[in-house]
Amino acid sequence: MSRVSVEYKNHIAHVTLTRGDKMNALDDAMIKAIISAGQEVAASDARAVVLSGEGKSFCAGLDMASFASMAQTDPTEWLMTRSHKDANEVQEVALVWQRVPVPVICAIQGVAYGGGLQLALGADIRIAHPEAKLAVMEMKWGLIPDMGGMVLLPKLVRSDVLRLLTYSARPIGAAQAADWGLVTKLSDDPLTEALALAEDIAGQSPSAIRAAKRLIEVAEAKPRTEVLLEESSEQAELIGKPDQMEVIAANFQGRKPEFK
């Protein structure tokens, strides 16, 4: 059974988790399908990505049946193997979306728990329904977040919030999640809003959008001197190039730019 679908329209890649009858819970097949979808999109000419889940929920986290298979696996070999650059396979479920060179917008309805939340955190932007629930759920099962959460969460929330979420495993509402920084904004129709935002982004200079995503990642992780150098380097590759010249021409002519 297919776990993920990828559709392309107007330079937007729409990636959908298609296990709605199971609240899009993560089993081994879905983990592999999500990574494969991320790699496919990264290699495409898409200018923006929307990540969503079919049915009532975005993603409820790890499939309960997966706990049985985990018990029969050597956890050291499974988790310590760096199969995807600096990450293992389960970490790549979230981190692959950070490797996608264009903006990724996640639409959240229902629940985003555990691995589902970490998957959502891999996106650049998260739009959630006001009634959605989010949780760092791993402690409920005697575990810790291990799908890239400890790379992603500290960039978004204060240390005390991170600790509360991790220690307690309590679900929080979307409004609280937005206040704490886990959610970008709320919408009664998160998927429609995500697609509209993706359309706006896809209408910008493709080279500038990719440069902006690279630069933001550097800005979040590197010292001042490196960030300033990277600013200059990225800008030098944009000024006077075809995409920028088309933006200028379109602005003066009062039309939408058309990029080749």
C-alpha positions as a Markdown table, in Angstrom:
| # | Residue | x | y | z |
|---|---|---|---|---|
| 1 | Met | 0.0 | 0.0 | 0.0 |
| 2 | Ser | 1.2 | 3.5 | -0.9 |
| 3 | Arg | 2.1 | 5.5 | 2.2 |
| 4 | Val | 2.8 | 8.9 | 0.6 |
| 5 | Ser | 1.7 | 10.6 | -2.6 |
| 6 | Val | 3.6 | 13.4 | -4.4 |
| 7 | Glu | 1.8 | 15.7 | -6.9 |
| 8 | Tyr | 3.2 | 18.6 | -8.8 |
| 9 | Lys | 1.2 | 21.6 | -10.0 |
| 10 | Asn | 2.3 | 25.2 | -10.9 |
| 11 | His | 5.8 | 24.5 | -9.5 |
| 12 | Ile | 4.5 | 23.4 | -6.2 |
| 13 | Ala | 5.1 | 19.8 | -4.8 |
| 14 | His | 2.2 | 18.6 | -2.7 |
| 15 | Val | 3.3 | 15.7 | -0.5 |
| 16 | Thr | 0.5 | 13.9 | 1.3 |
| 17 | Leu | 0.7 | 11.2 | 4.0 |
| 18 | Thr | -1.9 | 8.7 | 2.7 |
| 19 | Arg | -2.5 | 6.4 | 5.7 |
| 20 | Gly | -5.5 | 8.4 | 7.0 |
| 21 | Asp | -7.3 | 5.3 | 8.3 |
| 22 | Lys | -4.4 | 4.9 | 10.8 |
| 23 | Met | -4.1 | 8.6 | 11.5 |
| 24 | Asn | -1.0 | 8.5 | 9.3 |
| 25 | Ala | 1.0 | 6.7 | 12.0 |
| 26 | Leu | 4.6 | 6.0 | 11.2 |
| 27 | Asp | 5.5 | 2.4 | 10.4 |
| 28 | Asp | 8.7 | 1.2 | 8.6 |
| 29 | Ala | 7.1 | 1.5 | 5.1 |
| 30 | Met | 5.9 | 5.1 | 5.8 |
| 31 | Ile | 9.3 | 6.1 | 7.2 |
| 32 | Lys | 10.9 | 5.0 | 4.0 |
| 33 | Ala | 8.2 | 6.5 | 1.8 |
| 34 | Ile | 8.5 | 9.9 | 3.5 |
| 35 | Ile | 12.3 | 10.0 | 3.1 |
| 36 | Ser | 11.9 | 8.9 | -0.6 |
| 37 | Ala | 9.3 | 11.7 | -1.2 |
| 38 | Gly | 11.6 | 14.3 | 0.4 |
| 39 | Gln | 14.5 | 13.1 | -1.8 |
| 40 | Glu | 12.3 | 13.2 | -4.9 |
| 41 | Val | 11.1 | 16.7 | -4.2 |
| 42 | Ala | 14.6 | 17.9 | -3.5 |
| 43 | Ala | 15.8 | 16.7 | -6.9 |
| 44 | Ser | 12.8 | 18.3 | -8.7 |
| 45 | Asp | 12.3 | 21.8 | -10.0 |
| 46 | Ala | 9.6 | 22.5 | -7.5 |
| 47 | Arg | 9.8 | 26.0 | -6.1 |
| 48 | Ala | 7.8 | 25.3 | -2.9 |
| 49 | Val | 6.5 | 22.2 | -1.0 |
| 50 | Val | 3.3 | 21.6 | 0.9 |
| 51 | Leu | 3.4 | 18.7 | 3.4 |
| 52 | Ser | 0.0 | 17.4 | 4.7 |
| 53 | Gly | -1.8 | 14.3 | 6.0 |
| 54 | Glu | -5.0 | 12.9 | 4.7 |
| 55 | Gly | -8.0 | 12.3 | 7.0 |
| 56 | Lys | -8.6 | 13.6 | 10.5 |
| 57 | Ser | -5.0 | 14.0 | 11.6 |
| 58 | Phe | -1.6 | 15.0 | 10.2 |
| 59 | Cys | 0.4 | 12.3 | 12.0 |
| 60 | Ala | -0.2 | 10.5 | 15.3 |
| 61 | Gly | 3.4 | 9.4 | 15.6 |
| 62 | Leu | 4.9 | 5.9 | 15.7 |
| 63 | Asp | 2.5 | 3.0 | 14.8 |
| 64 | Met | 1.9 | 0.9 | 17.9 |
| 65 | Ala | 2.7 | -2.2 | 16.0 |
| 66 | Ser | 6.2 | -0.8 | 15.5 |
| 67 | Phe | 7.0 | -1.2 | 19.2 |
| 68 | Ala | 7.0 | -5.0 | 18.7 |
| 69 | Ser | 9.5 | -4.9 | 15.9 |
| 70 | Met | 11.7 | -2.5 | 17.9 |
| 71 | Ala | 11.9 | -5.1 | 20.6 |
| 72 | Gln | 13.5 | -7.5 | 18.2 |
| 73 | Thr | 16.0 | -5.0 | 16.8 |
| 74 | Asp | 19.5 | -4.2 | 18.2 |
| 75 | Pro | 18.9 | -0.5 | 19.1 |
| 76 | Thr | 22.5 | 0.4 | 19.0 |
| 77 | Glu | 23.1 | -0.9 | 15.5 |
| 78 | Trp | 19.7 | 0.5 | 14.3 |
| 79 | Leu | 20.0 | 4.0 | 15.8 |
| 80 | Met | 23.8 | 4.7 | 15.7 |
| 81 | Thr | 24.2 | 3.9 | 12.0 |
| 82 | Arg | 24.5 | 7.2 | 10.1 |
| 83 | Ser | 22.6 | 6.2 | 6.9 |
| 84 | His | 21.8 | 9.7 | 5.7 |
| 85 | Lys | 24.8 | 12.0 | 6.0 |
| 86 | Asp | 24.7 | 13.0 | 9.7 |
| 87 | Ala | 21.4 | 11.3 | 10.5 |
| 88 | Asn | 20.0 | 7.8 | 11.0 |
| 89 | Glu | 16.9 | 6.7 | 9.1 |
| 90 | Val | 14.3 | 7.8 | 11.6 |
| 91 | Gln | 16.0 | 11.2 | 12.0 |
| 92 | Glu | 15.9 | 11.7 | 8.3 |
| 93 | Val | 12.1 | 11.6 | 8.3 |
| 94 | Ala | 12.2 | 15.1 | 9.7 |
| 95 | Leu | 15.6 | 16.3 | 8.5 |
| 96 | Val | 15.1 | 15.4 | 4.8 |
| 97 | Trp | 12.7 | 18.4 | 4.6 |
| 98 | Gln | 15.4 | 20.7 | 5.9 |
| 99 | Arg | 17.6 | 19.3 | 3.1 |
| 100 | Val | 15.0 | 20.2 | 0.5 |
| 101 | Pro | 16.4 | 23.4 | -1.1 |
| 102 | Val | 13.1 | 25.2 | -1.2 |
| 103 | Pro | 10.5 | 26.3 | 1.5 |
| 104 | Val | 8.4 | 23.5 | 3.0 |
| 105 | Ile | 5.0 | 24.4 | 4.5 |
| 106 | Cys | 3.3 | 21.9 | 6.7 |
| 107 | Ala | -0.5 | 21.9 | 7.2 |
| 108 | Ile | -1.6 | 20.4 | 10.5 |
| 109 | Gln | -5.1 | 19.1 | 11.5 |
| 110 | Gly | -6.1 | 16.7 | 14.2 |
| 111 | Val | -2.9 | 15.6 | 16.0 |
| 112 | Ala | 0.8 | 15.9 | 15.5 |
| 113 | Tyr | 2.2 | 13.7 | 18.2 |
| 114 | Gly | 5.7 | 12.3 | 18.8 |
| 115 | Gly | 7.3 | 11.5 | 15.5 |
| 116 | Gly | 4.5 | 13.3 | 13.7 |
| 117 | Leu | 5.4 | 16.5 | 15.5 |
| 118 | Gln | 9.1 | 16.1 | 14.7 |
| 119 | Leu | 8.2 | 15.5 | 11.0 |
| 120 | Ala | 6.2 | 18.8 | 11.1 |
| 121 | Leu | 9.1 | 20.6 | 12.7 |
| 122 | Gly | 11.3 | 19.7 | 9.7 |
| 123 | Ala | 9.2 | 22.1 | 7.6 |
| 124 | Asp | 10.1 | 25.8 | 7.3 |
| 125 | Ile | 6.5 | 26.9 | 8.2 |
| 126 | Arg | 3.7 | 25.2 | 10.1 |
| 127 | Ile | 0.0 | 26.2 | 9.7 |
| 128 | Ala | -2.4 | 24.5 | 12.1 |
| 129 | His | -6.1 | 24.2 | 12.6 |
| 130 | Pro | -7.1 | 25.9 | 15.9 |
| 131 | Glu | -8.4 | 22.6 | 17.3 |
| 132 | Ala | -5.2 | 20.7 | 16.4 |
| 133 | Lys | -3.2 | 19.1 | 19.3 |
| 134 | Leu | 0.6 | 18.7 | 19.4 |
| 135 | Ala | 2.8 | 16.8 | 21.7 |
| 136 | Val | 6.4 | 15.6 | 22.3 |
| 137 | Met | 4.9 | 12.2 | 23.2 |
| 138 | Glu | 7.9 | 10.0 | 23.5 |
| 139 | Met | 8.1 | 10.1 | 27.4 |
| 140 | Lys | 4.7 | 8.4 | 27.5 |
| 141 | Trp | 6.4 | 5.3 | 26.2 |
| 142 | Gly | 9.6 | 5.7 | 28.3 |
| 143 | Leu | 11.6 | 7.2 | 25.4 |
| 144 | Ile | 13.0 | 10.5 | 24.3 |
| 145 | Pro | 12.6 | 12.5 | 21.1 |
| 146 | Asp | 14.9 | 10.9 | 18.6 |
| 147 | Met | 13.7 | 11.9 | 15.2 |
| 148 | Gly | 15.7 | 15.1 | 14.9 |
| 149 | Gly | 13.6 | 16.8 | 17.6 |
| 150 | Met | 16.6 | 17.9 | 19.6 |
| 151 | Val | 18.0 | 19.7 | 16.6 |
| 152 | Leu | 14.7 | 21.3 | 15.7 |
| 153 | Leu | 13.0 | 22.1 | 19.0 |
| 154 | Pro | 15.7 | 24.3 | 20.6 |
| 155 | Lys | 15.5 | 26.6 | 17.5 |
| 156 | Leu | 11.9 | 27.3 | 18.2 |
| 157 | Val | 11.1 | 27.2 | 21.9 |
| 158 | Arg | 12.6 | 28.4 | 25.1 |
| 159 | Ser | 14.6 | 25.9 | 27.2 |
| 160 | Asp | 11.9 | 25.7 | 29.9 |
| 161 | Val | 9.2 | 25.1 | 27.3 |
| 162 | Leu | 11.3 | 22.4 | 25.7 |
| 163 | Arg | 11.8 | 20.7 | 29.1 |
| 164 | Leu | 8.1 | 20.9 | 30.0 |
| 165 | Leu | 7.0 | 19.4 | 26.6 |
| 166 | Thr | 9.7 | 16.6 | 26.8 |
| 167 | Tyr | 9.3 | 15.7 | 30.5 |
| 168 | Ser | 5.5 | 15.7 | 30.6 |
| 169 | Ala | 4.5 | 14.4 | 27.2 |
| 170 | Arg | 1.3 | 16.5 | 27.6 |
| 171 | Pro | -0.6 | 17.5 | 24.4 |
| 172 | Ile | -1.1 | 21.2 | 23.9 |
| 173 | Gly | -3.6 | 23.1 | 21.8 |
| 174 | Ala | -2.6 | 24.8 | 18.6 |
| 175 | Ala | -3.0 | 28.3 | 20.1 |
| 176 | Gln | -0.5 | 27.4 | 22.9 |
| 177 | Ala | 1.8 | 25.9 | 20.3 |
| 178 | Ala | 1.7 | 29.1 | 18.3 |
| 179 | Asp | 2.4 | 31.2 | 21.4 |
| 180 | Trp | 5.4 | 29.0 | 22.2 |
| 181 | Gly | 6.7 | 28.9 | 18.7 |
| 182 | Leu | 5.9 | 25.4 | 17.5 |
| 183 | Val | 3.3 | 26.6 | 15.1 |
| 184 | Thr | 3.7 | 29.6 | 12.7 |
| 185 | Lys | 0.0 | 30.5 | 12.5 |
| 186 | Leu | -3.5 | 29.2 | 12.9 |
| 187 | Ser | -6.1 | 28.7 | 10.1 |
| 188 | Asp | -9.6 | 27.1 | 9.9 |
| 189 | Asp | -8.4 | 25.6 | 6.6 |
| 190 | Pro | -4.6 | 25.0 | 7.0 |
| 191 | Leu | -4.2 | 23.0 | 3.8 |
| 192 | Thr | -5.8 | 25.7 | 1.6 |
| 193 | Glu | -3.8 | 28.4 | 3.4 |
| 194 | Ala | -0.6 | 26.4 | 3.0 |
| 195 | Leu | -1.2 | 25.9 | -0.8 |
| 196 | Ala | -1.9 | 29.6 | -1.2 |
| 197 | Leu | 1.3 | 30.5 | 0.6 |
| 198 | Ala | 3.2 | 28.0 | -1.5 |
| 199 | Glu | 1.8 | 29.7 | -4.6 |
| 200 | Asp | 3.0 | 33.1 | -3.4 |
| 201 | Ile | 6.5 | 31.7 | -2.7 |
| 202 | Ala | 6.6 | 29.8 | -6.1 |
| 203 | Gly | 6.0 | 33.2 | -7.8 |
| 204 | Gln | 9.2 | 34.7 | -6.3 |
| 205 | Ser | 12.7 | 34.4 | -7.9 |
| 206 | Pro | 13.6 | 30.7 | -7.7 |
| 207 | Ser | 17.3 | 31.4 | -7.2 |
| 208 | Ala | 16.6 | 34.0 | -4.5 |
| 209 | Ile | 14.2 | 31.7 | -2.6 |
| 210 | Arg | 16.8 | 28.9 | -2.6 |
| 211 | Ala | 19.5 | 31.3 | -1.5 |
| 212 | Ala | 17.3 | 32.6 | 1.3 |
| 213 | Lys | 16.8 | 29.0 | 2.6 |
| 214 | Arg | 20.5 | 28.3 | 2.6 |
| 215 | Leu | 21.3 | 31.6 | 4.2 |
| 216 | Ile | 18.8 | 31.2 | 7.0 |
| 217 | Glu | 20.2 | 27.8 | 7.9 |
| 218 | Val | 23.7 | 29.4 | 8.1 |
| 219 | Ala | 22.3 | 32.3 | 10.1 |
| 220 | Glu | 20.8 | 30.0 | 12.7 |
| 221 | Ala | 23.9 | 28.0 | 13.3 |
| 222 | Lys | 27.1 | 29.9 | 12.5 |
| 223 | Pro | 29.0 | 32.8 | 14.1 |
| 224 | Arg | 28.5 | 36.4 | 13.0 |
| 225 | Thr | 31.5 | 36.6 | 10.8 |
| 226 | Glu | 30.5 | 33.5 | 8.8 |
| 227 | Val | 26.9 | 34.8 | 8.5 |
| 228 | Leu | 28.0 | 38.2 | 7.1 |
| 229 | Leu | 30.3 | 36.5 | 4.6 |
| 230 | Glu | 27.5 | 34.1 | 3.5 |
| 231 | Glu | 25.1 | 37.1 | 3.1 |
| 232 | Ser | 27.6 | 38.7 | 0.7 |
| 233 | Ser | 28.4 | 35.5 | -1.2 |
| 234 | Glu | 24.8 | 34.6 | -1.8 |
| 235 | Gln | 23.8 | 38.2 | -2.8 |
| 236 | Ala | 26.7 | 38.4 | -5.3 |
| 237 | Glu | 25.4 | 35.3 | -7.0 |
| 238 | Leu | 21.9 | 36.9 | -7.4 |
| 239 | Ile | 22.6 | 40.5 | -8.5 |
| 240 | Gly | 22.3 | 41.0 | -12.2 |
| 241 | Lys | 21.5 | 37.4 | -12.9 |
| 242 | Pro | 18.5 | 36.4 | -15.1 |
| 243 | Asp | 16.0 | 35.7 | -12.3 |
| 244 | Gln | 16.8 | 39.1 | -10.6 |
| 245 | Met | 16.6 | 41.0 | -13.9 |
| 246 | Glu | 13.2 | 39.4 | -14.7 |
| 247 | Val | 11.9 | 40.5 | -11.2 |
| 248 | Ile | 13.0 | 44.1 | -11.9 |
| 249 | Ala | 11.5 | 44.0 | -15.4 |
| 250 | Ala | 8.2 | 42.6 | -14.1 |
| 251 | Asn | 8.0 | 45.2 | -11.4 |
| 252 | Phe | 8.5 | 48.1 | -13.8 |
| 253 | Gln | 6.0 | 46.6 | -16.3 |
| 254 | Gly | 3.4 | 45.8 | -13.6 |
| 255 | Arg | 3.2 | 42.1 | -14.4 |
| 256 | Lys | 4.0 | 38.8 | -12.7 |
| 257 | Pro | 7.6 | 37.6 | -13.4 |
| 258 | Glu | 8.1 | 34.6 | -15.6 |
| 259 | Phe | 11.1 | 32.5 | -14.8 |
| 260 | Lys | 12.8 | 30.1 | -17.1 |
